[in-house]
Amino acid sequence: MTVVGSLLVGGGLSARGEGAGSASRPDRTEVLELAVENDQYAAPDLPPAGPSVGDLHVYSGWLVQDGRRVGQGGGSCQVVQVDGARITTQCLLTVRLERGSLTMQSLWVTGENPLDMAITGGTDAYRDAHGTVRVWDIATPDERMRAEITHASTR
């Protein structure tokens, strides 16, 4: 998986409470760090040949924790600006985990490291999710991600 779709590397799943307020429950933050096993990648090149607005990078892979597959992810990055060697893409990514799915997006300039993506939503246990995902070493065997998922409290 190249571009941004390669997902997470690391260690575990934890939760910590954050926020303040005496009458309401604090928001809860869940931290997720996983490894990525990239499995499919395609890069359709629209005319004109070479990097141009509209070109795509499409990818998928597996999320791994402690040597065990715990989820799947995939997405695409579409070229939105070419300025010489500086190529900017709009990236959309969805990951499916045991407790639900998360969606995220960001602009990415090819080669920038790390990349921060906004969590834009989710399903099931992640239906109220927002937060940030940081991705390092994109398009390498060492690619990893750390998701800091904030769950809104029930007031």
N, C-alpha and C positions, 0 to 999 in steps of 0.2 A: 504494500500500500504506500503510495507516495503522497506527495503534496501534504495535506493536513489530515487526511482520513486515518492515518495510522494512529492508534489510540493510546493506550496507557501502559506504563511500566512501573513496577515498584512493589509495594508492600501490603497494604491492608485496607481495612474498612474501619473507620472509627466515627464516633459522633461526639459532639460537644455542644453544650447549650451556650447561646450568646444572646445578648440583649438585656434590657432593663425594664423595670416596671413592676410595681407592687401588685397591681390588680390583674395583670395578664401574664400568660405564660410566655417565656422568651422564645424567639425563633431558635431553631435547632440547625446546626451546621454538620453536615456529613462530609468526610474527606475520603476520597476514593483514589487509590493509586494502583494501576494495573499495567501489565506488560501487553504488547501487541504482537500478534502473529499475522503478518500481512499475507493475504492469499490471492487477491485479484486486483488488477489495475489496468485501466485503459485511458488513452489520451487522444480522443478524436481531434484531428487538426482540420478545422474549417478553412476554406480559402480566405485569404491568400495563404500559401504554404509558410510554415514557420509561426512563431508566436503572433497571435492577433486576437483582437477582441472577439469573444464568443467561443474560443477554444475551451475544451473541457479536460478535467482530470477526474476520473471516476474510480473509486476504490472501495475495498471491503477487507475485513480482517476479524480476527478473534481477540477477545480480551482475556488475559491470563493472570491468575493470582496464585502464587505459590505452586507454579507448575500445572495448574488445572484451569481449563477453559471455563470462564464464568460469564461470558457474554459475547456479543457480536456487534460489529459496528460497520458503518459504511456512509459514504457521502460523495459529494462532488465539489470541485472548485472550478469556477468559470472565470476566464480571463476577462477583466473589466477595464484594464488600462495597460498599454505597453508604452514605455518610455525608454527606448534603447534596450539595455539589458535589464532594466527594472520592470518586472512584470507583476502587476497587482491582480489578485484573484478574490472573488467573493466565495467563501467556503461555507457549506452547510453540512452538518454531520448529525447522524442519529446513532445512538448506542442503545442496545437492548440488553438489559441485565435481568436477573431473576425476579427482581421486585418491580420492574417496569422499564420504560424507555426514557431517555433524555435527548433533547435536541439542543444544538448549539450552532453559532455562526460567528463569522468574523471576516474582515478583510485581511489578506496575507500577502506580503511582498515576498516573492520566491527567495529563499535563502535566509530570511530573517529568523532568528532563534533567540529566545523562545517566542512562541505565539500565544497570546491570550485570546480566548473565545468567550463570548457571553452565553450562558445557559439561557435558552429562550423558552423552555417549557419541558413538559414530560407527561408521562402517563402513570397510572396506578400509584405506587408509593411516591413517585416523583411528580405528581400532577400539580403540586404547588411550588415546584422547584424554580429557583433562580440562583445565580452565582456566576462563578468564573472557572474556566478550565484553562490550564497552562500546559502547552505542548512543547517538548524539547526534541531536538535531533530529528526533525521531520525528514522522512524518506531515507532513514538509515536503519540498520538493524538495532540501534540503541534507542529508537524513538520511544518516548514515554509521555505520560500525561498525569496531571494531578487535578482532580475536580474537587472544588469546594462548593458543595451544594447546600444552599440555605433553604430550609423548609419553613414556610410561614406558620406561626403558632396559631392554634385555635383559641380565640379570645373569648 
